[in-house]
């Protein structure tokens, strides 16, 4: 996404004429629509526009006010993100595991993260002291069972004007109501080489599956659990007889590393998403295994060397 474009996200019940009403308002103010995407999940409608507001005939506050009034009449929710002039704002969502949050806070304190970690949000209060150690506000949005208040979550994300959300081992599934508002702006880290072993207790799934190689994955969040576009992955060998706890001990440092790299790629505008897959847009990034690994792979025999008269290679 071009960071000079303004993002407009509309979420609510689908209604005939909604698109026409909003686009008409934009055209009246000489705003060009560069990209438009729509989706429906669990009867919830989401429309995301990326528009060029550089030549509009009104101020940002006037446009925001008019869009909010129109969407109030239409019974939908709208959020507008104008191009940021300063550092982007990052919110970190957590539960009880500290390793990913600590790595992000350390990177932020060192000045090596091109964003401000403006808030940590938890569905438990266990990591409040860690956030306070780095002078970052913490809000507990969970009840006594850890069930998050998503209305409060959305309010806080809006209050802090968050650009990117990092799920640093946030052990809760976000509803489409949240995900739709932050399309390709929520990055999660999962303790498996997705698409293998989605869902809970991925390390135990790896043990029970008898795999020889396990790993972790950082990916964009979509309404479908652990199926969003993959950004970075890290792999490791599974020792003979390894337990779930032993795999977790090996994997947790890699979780923090994969999440941090994915966040940096996003913040530096080094990623684009197309057809459900991420692509690196800059130089110097290797989204897969190091190139040295390719040199270790045998290059033959292959079915490219077919017998005379054969027409195609079988794909079982």
NORVEN-V805867 format. One record per backbone hydrogen bond with DSSP energy under -1.0 kcal/mol. CO is the residue of the C=O (numbers start at 1). NH is the residue of the N-H. If there is no record, write none. Layout:
# NORVEN-V805867
<<CO & NH> <CO & NH>>
This chain:
# NORVEN-V805867
<<2 & 5> <6 & 51> <7 & 81> <8 & 49> <9 & 79> <10 & 47> <11 & 77> <12 & 45> <15 & 18> <17 & 21> <18 & 22> <19 & 23> <20 & 24> <21 & 25> <22 & 26> <23 & 27> <24 & 28> <26 & 31> <27 & 30> <29 & 57> <32 & 52> <35 & 50> <37 & 48> <39 & 46> <41 & 44> <44 & 41> <45 & 12> <46 & 39> <47 & 10> <48 & 37> <49 & 8> <50 & 34> <50 & 35> <51 & 6> <52 & 32> <53 & 56> <59 & 63> <60 & 64> <61 & 65> <62 & 66> <63 & 67> <64 & 68> <65 & 69> <66 & 70> <67 & 71> <68 & 72> <69 & 73> <70 & 74> <71 & 76> <77 & 11> <79 & 9> <81 & 7> <88 & 116> <89 & 163> <89 & 164> <90 & 118> <90 & 119> <91 & 166> <92 & 121> <93 & 168> <94 & 123> <98 & 102> <99 & 103> <100 & 104> <101 & 105> <102 & 106> <103 & 107> <104 & 108> <105 & 109> <106 & 110> <107 & 112> <108 & 111> <113 & 115> <116 & 90> <116 & 118> <119 & 92> <120 & 139> <121 & 94> <122 & 141> <125 & 128> <127 & 131> <128 & 132> <129 & 133> <131 & 136> <132 & 135> <137 & 120> <139 & 122> <141 & 149> <143 & 146> <147 & 143> <149 & 153> <150 & 154> <151 & 155> <152 & 156> <153 & 157> <154 & 158> <155 & 159> <156 & 160> <157 & 162> <158 & 161> <164 & 91> <165 & 187> <166 & 93> <166 & 168> <167 & 169> <170 & 172> <175 & 178> <175 & 179> <176 & 180> <179 & 182> <182 & 185> <185 & 165> <186 & 221> <187 & 167> <188 & 219> <190 & 192> <190 & 217> <192 & 194> <193 & 196> <201 & 205> <202 & 206> <203 & 207> <204 & 208> <205 & 209> <206 & 211> <207 & 210> <212 & 238> <214 & 236> <216 & 234> <217 & 190> <218 & 231> <218 & 232> <219 & 188> <224 & 227> <229 & 220> <232 & 218> <234 & 216> <236 & 214> <239 & 242> <243 & 247> <244 & 248> <245 & 249> <246 & 250> <247 & 251> <248 & 252> <251 & 255> <252 & 256> <253 & 257> <254 & 258> <255 & 259> <256 & 260> <257 & 261> <258 & 262> <259 & 263> <260 & 264> <261 & 265> <262 & 266> <263 & 267> <264 & 268> <265 & 270> <266 & 269> <270 & 281> <272 & 279> <274 & 277> <277 & 274> <279 & 272> <290 & 293> <293 & 296> <302 & 305> <304 & 306> <307 & 310>>
